Amino acid sequence: SLLHDTILARLPISHPQELVQLTWLQGTDLGTNFNWPDYEPLLTPQPALPGLFAYLSEEMNFRSGNVSERVRAHLVSGSYYSSLGVKALLGRTLAAGDDRTAAAPAAVLSYAYWGSRFGFDPAVIARTVYLNGAPVTIVGVTPPEFYGLNRLAPPDITCPLHVTPLPDGKSYYVSFFTRLQPGVSIARARAQVAARFHALLDEELKPESSWMRQSKLDVVSAATGEESVH
């Protein structure tokens, strides 16, 4: 029962069997983490599959008023919630408009963290808090059954990838997910991803990133959540 509840159970989202994750293969190495600056173009202008989104789990410093503590933050692209089919319990979730670097930095609380830190106070909406020193505005709270993409590492707070700037010389390593259209097989999705990836290489590849040409992308089921391979 414990194994089923923590690892084998499907995600509590609509049609979890449609959710897939991108993986990479280079020689004998297999992984699920992608260098964000190199692979961000997969999201635009023509995503390999509808609803492609990026996701990263990070420990961050959180401050609200006089309270400071470490929290688990999920940094995501704007179509994260719409692709998963998750609506807010209170306020709103993140949307495509929140991806714009000029957008006011927004954040969504998990139900559990809303209760433990803010006592289920509905007035938390529109409150400014700080993540790694950067101000963000709380715009919503997720339903109690939603724990993100990993039951063992649920988020306290979720915000757009651009909210906290990258340290000098460093990159985010994100995971990419998408939802298959009804009737589309994983095999067909693999073919679409491969075609989009090769187009990306031809259009966007920088000389210093030529190692990417040795990589192949694959698509695997994510019905039970994210893969743990890196």
KAFEN-V964414 format. One record per residue. RES is the residue in three letters. NEAR is the number of other C-alpha atoms within 10 Angstrom. D_FIRST is the distance of its C-alpha to the first C-alpha in Angstrom with 2 decimals. Layout:
# KAFEN-V964414
((RES	NEAR	D_FIRST) (RES	NEAR	D_FIRST))
This chain:
# KAFEN-V964414
((SER	7	0.00) (LEU	8	3.82) (LEU	8	5.47) (HIS	10	5.11) (ASP	10	6.11) (THR	13	8.63) (ILE	14	10.05) (LEU	13	9.62) (ALA	15	9.88) (ARG	16	13.60) (LEU	24	15.77) (PRO	17	16.71) (ILE	18	20.23) (SER	12	22.48) (HIS	15	22.32) (PRO	19	19.95) (GLN	15	20.83) (GLU	19	24.31) (LEU	24	23.49) (VAL	25	24.62) (GLN	22	25.44) (LEU	23	28.62) (THR	21	28.72) (TRP	18	31.85) (LEU	14	33.12) (GLN	14	36.20) (GLY	9	37.16) (THR	5	34.17) (ASP	10	32.63) (LEU	16	29.72) (GLY	16	28.62) (THR	20	27.44) (ASN	19	29.83) (PHE	20	33.17) (ASN	13	36.29) (TRP	18	36.81) (PRO	12	40.65) (ASP	17	40.74) (TYR	19	38.16) (GLU	15	38.66) (PRO	16	41.09) (LEU	21	38.25) (LEU	18	37.63) (THR	9	41.28) (PRO	7	43.60) (GLN	11	41.84) (PRO	17	38.10) (ALA	20	36.79) (LEU	19	34.53) (PRO	14	34.51) (GLY	20	32.54) (LEU	24	32.30) (PHE	26	31.24) (ALA	26	30.86) (TYR	23	28.34) (LEU	19	28.39) (SER	20	26.43) (GLU	12	28.82) (GLU	14	29.23) (MET	18	32.35) (ASN	16	34.67) (PHE	21	34.55) (ARG	19	37.42) (SER	15	38.08) (GLY	8	41.21) (ASN	5	41.33) (VAL	8	37.59) (SER	12	36.61) (GLU	10	33.23) (ARG	13	31.00) (VAL	17	28.56) (ARG	17	26.32) (ALA	24	28.31) (HIS	24	27.52) (LEU	24	30.82) (VAL	24	30.93) (SER	25	33.53) (GLY	24	34.65) (SER	23	32.80) (TYR	24	29.32) (TYR	20	28.51) (SER	15	30.50) (SER	19	28.84) (LEU	23	25.33) (GLY	13	26.67) (VAL	17	25.87) (LYS	17	28.51) (ALA	18	29.38) (LEU	14	28.65) (LEU	17	31.89) (GLY	16	34.71) (ARG	16	34.02) (THR	26	31.97) (LEU	24	33.65) (ALA	15	35.78) (ALA	13	37.99) (GLY	13	40.85) (ASP	22	39.00) (ASP	21	39.17) (ARG	14	42.93) (THR	12	44.02) (ALA	9	46.58) (ALA	12	44.00) (ALA	14	43.40) (PRO	22	40.25) (ALA	23	37.39) (ALA	31	33.93) (VAL	28	30.91) (LEU	25	28.77) (SER	23	25.07) (TYR	23	24.45) (ALA	22	22.98) (TYR	16	26.01) (TRP	21	28.39) (GLY	12	27.32) (SER	10	27.28) (ARG	12	30.50) (PHE	13	32.45) (GLY	11	31.34) (PHE	14	30.64) (ASP	10	34.36) (PRO	13	35.25) (ALA	8	38.38) (VAL	20	36.39) (ILE	18	37.21) (ALA	15	40.19) (ARG	12	39.85) (THR	18	40.67) (VAL	18	38.47) (TYR	17	38.70) (LEU	23	36.50) (ASN	14	38.07) (GLY	12	41.25) (ALA	15	41.30) (PRO	19	41.55) (VAL	21	39.08) (THR	18	39.05) (ILE	23	35.92) (VAL	22	35.95) (GLY	27	32.61) (VAL	27	29.17) (THR	25	26.01) (PRO	16	23.77) (PRO	11	20.99) (GLU	12	18.18) (PHE	18	19.68) (TYR	20	18.61) (GLY	26	20.64) (LEU	23	19.66) (ASN	17	17.33) (ARG	17	14.46) (LEU	10	15.08) (ALA	13	18.79) (PRO	17	19.64) (PRO	26	23.41) (ASP	23	25.60) (ILE	25	28.42) (THR	26	29.24) (CYS	27	32.78) (PRO	28	34.88) (LEU	24	35.38) (HIS	17	39.05) (VAL	22	38.63) (THR	17	38.84) (PRO	11	41.40) (LEU	11	40.67) (PRO	8	42.14) (ASP	6	45.30) (GLY	5	44.73) (LYS	9	40.95) (SER	14	38.62) (TYR	18	35.23) (TYR	18	32.79) (VAL	22	30.78) (SER	23	28.15) (PHE	26	29.25) (PHE	26	27.30) (THR	26	28.59) (ARG	25	27.74) (LEU	23	29.05) (GLN	13	31.51) (PRO	8	30.66) (GLY	8	31.66) (VAL	11	31.85) (SER	11	30.13) (ILE	16	28.79) (ALA	12	31.79) (ARG	13	34.18) (ALA	21	32.55) (ARG	18	33.06) (ALA	15	36.69) (GLN	15	37.19) (VAL	21	35.72) (ALA	17	37.94) (ALA	13	40.99) (ARG	18	40.44) (PHE	22	39.82) (HIS	16	43.05) (ALA	13	44.92) (LEU	15	43.65) (LEU	16	44.91) (ASP	11	48.29) (GLU	10	48.63) (GLU	13	47.14) (LEU	17	46.99) (LYS	12	48.79) (PRO	7	50.54) (GLU	7	48.50) (SER	11	45.25) (SER	11	46.38) (TRP	11	43.39) (MET	17	41.41) (ARG	13	43.36) (GLN	9	41.54) (SER	15	38.13) (LYS	16	36.35) (LEU	19	33.78) (ASP	20	30.82) (VAL	23	28.31) (VAL	17	24.59) (SER	20	21.82) (ALA	21	20.19) (ALA	21	18.04) (THR	21	14.95) (GLY	21	17.34) (GLU	23	19.91) (GLU	18	20.36) (SER	9	20.65) (VAL	10	23.70) (HIS	12	27.00))
